[in-house]
Amino acid sequence: MNRPILYSFRRCPYAIRGRLAIAQSGVEVELREIVLRDKPEHMLDISPKGTVPVLLLPDGTVIDESLDIMHWALAQNDSDNWLEADRNQIDQLIKENDHEFKCWLDKYKYSDRHPEHSQTYYRNKCELWLVQLEELLNQNRESLVAGGKSLADYALLPFIRQFAHVDLDWFNAADFPHVQSWLSDFKESDLFLGVMKKYKPWKESQELIVFPE
Ligand SMILES: N[C@@H](CCC(=O)N[C@@H](CS)C(=O)NCC(=O)O)C(=O)O
């Protein structure tokens, strides 16, 4: 059977969101785990920009933006209704996450590369986003948009996880009870655990890895 090929990197939040949507859809892909400093030639041939995730469909179509991969997967099967909620709100949340929060998150995580401000300064910037998410989760009973967990939750959670893990002690002690339980429920879910399995970096000669398992 000719499955789509997914180039992925286990810890990358963009790749995680792509794998979450693919796992939810149940569509099988061939997973190729990569190492960022040694990207496979075939991946760079089909997507020269060199970011993961990259999905190659059997008809030759290349999808190399995580959000597009999520939408592709949900177009195959959205039986958990990730696209049921208000689309404008979903899109707006993802836009702010990817274009504003992510920039502060990178600076917080790699504050030694951005010595113009302290790590606390960058964390405070990130916290402004968490305040907004806390309010939404409170209002909407543990989902970002009314009506249950949607694409917005699954697109953002990998980034909030990354934020939390920069200083887990600080995060666990901070006053964000809804964000904390939203994240811990996610981290304990079968969906998340299923997309975080470890694989050796892909080699041409290796046996094919079918995802989801
Ligand atoms: N806009 C892209 C961003 C993907 C991205 O930046 N992925 C990172 C890994 S987390 C990457 O591949 N960076 C390339 C590198 O570090 O060489 C998407 O949504 O797919």
The ligand as an SDF file (V2000), in Angstrom:
LIG
                    3D

 20 19  0  0  0  0  0  0  0  0999 V2000
    6.0370   27.1880    9.8020 N   0  0  0  0  0  0  0  0  0  0  0  0
    6.6070   25.8620    9.9220 C   0  0  0  0  0  0  0  0  0  0  0  0
    7.6660   25.8850   11.0040 C   0  0  0  0  0  0  0  0  0  0  0  0
    8.3130   24.5260   11.2500 C   0  0  0  0  0  0  0  0  0  0  0  0
    9.6330   24.6400   12.0120 C   0  0  0  0  0  0  0  0  0  0  0  0
   10.1900   25.7520   12.1490 O   0  0  0  0  0  0  0  0  0  0  0  0
   10.1780   23.4990   12.4500 N   0  0  0  0  0  0  0  0  0  0  0  0
   11.5100   23.5360   13.0500 C   0  0  0  0  0  0  0  0  0  0  0  0
   11.7010   22.4780   14.1080 C   0  0  0  0  0  0  0  0  0  0  0  0
   10.7380   22.7830   15.5570 S   0  0  0  0  0  0  0  0  0  0  0  0
   12.5190   23.2230   11.9820 C   0  0  0  0  0  0  0  0  0  0  0  0
   12.3350   22.3190   11.2090 O   0  0  0  0  0  0  0  0  0  0  0  0
   13.6090   24.0070   11.9170 N   0  0  0  0  0  0  0  0  0  0  0  0
   14.6600   23.7720   10.9720 C   0  0  0  0  0  0  0  0  0  0  0  0
   16.0090   23.6140   11.5910 C   0  0  0  0  0  0  0  0  0  0  0  0
   16.1350   23.8120   12.8150 O   0  0  0  0  0  0  0  0  0  0  0  0
   16.9290   23.2890   10.8570 O   0  0  0  0  0  0  0  0  0  0  0  0
    5.4820   24.8710   10.2040 C   0  0  0  0  0  0  0  0  0  0  0  0
    4.4670   25.2850   10.7970 O   0  0  0  0  0  0  0  0  0  0  0  0
    5.5840   23.7070    9.7940 O   0  0  0  0  0  0  0  0  0  0  0  0
  1  2  1  0
  2  3  1  0
  2 18  1  0
  3  4  1  0
  4  5  1  0
  5  6  2  0
  5  7  1  0
  7  8  1  0
  8  9  1  0
  8 11  1  0
  9 10  1  0
 11 12  2  0
 11 13  1  0
 13 14  1  0
 14 15  1  0
 15 16  2  0
 15 17  1  0
 18 19  2  0
 18 20  1  0
M  END
$$$$
